[in-house]
């Protein structure tokens, strides 16, 4: 499964990549007959660097996504199935180093194992089997099975989707796995910033999941701060820009019913 085209667009449009490029060009021009223009570019690069980093833009964009759903407290007494979405392992690094390598989304597997122990009778699903690394010796589902086994959850206890490569395909694959049963309680585990898009995809397939968001990048507060070197910046900003663009793309493709799917209570009120 190749990299989604909007992921490549996000990488090109990430504003944090521009100041270093402008600074490099300006520095080179300082040693040329166009040194005045070089001075202007160096100044512009410094201004952009601090303008982009002073406010925590990543946090401001992330909080609405991460706060959209909260984990149910208490959890339902009966859970028919636990679903975890892929993206928690790194098949390419696993192949290169011949050892299981986890990604920055590894909390998904940790919470999945915890829930599997708390609800031993629930069916367990791992969705997202296609590797984003072309010609990787092992697929994502194979690497995930190894990681889960290392955490004490045998792969025989988990139903693996071995083909889907994005969130829409995850939901479609799950519908094919479980059929038309709509009265079941399915617990959906994925990163909080990814949960709105995931819920929308499952709703579009007629599956009313119970969100179990994890893997937070913010404390849940939307505010500016004036720390020029915030901890969540480059990768987080790219991740959240990607997520907002993906929400728009998924809605345009009719893979979700709304750009930003409603909260559970709002959705139930609308469907009652």
ABEGO torsion letter per residue (X at the ends): XBBBAAAAAAAAABAAAAAAAAAAAAAAAAABAAAAAAAAAAAAAAAAAAAAAABBAAAAAAAAAAAABBBBOBBBABBABBBBBBGABBAAAAAAAGBBBBBAAAAAAAAAAAAAAABAABBBBBBGABBABBGBABBAAAAAAAAAAAAGBBAAABBBBAABABAAAAAAAAAAAAEABAABBBBBBBBAAAAAAAAAAAAAAGBBBBBBBBGBABAGBBBBBABABBABBAAAAAAAAAAAAAAAAAAAAGABABABBBBAAAAAAAAX
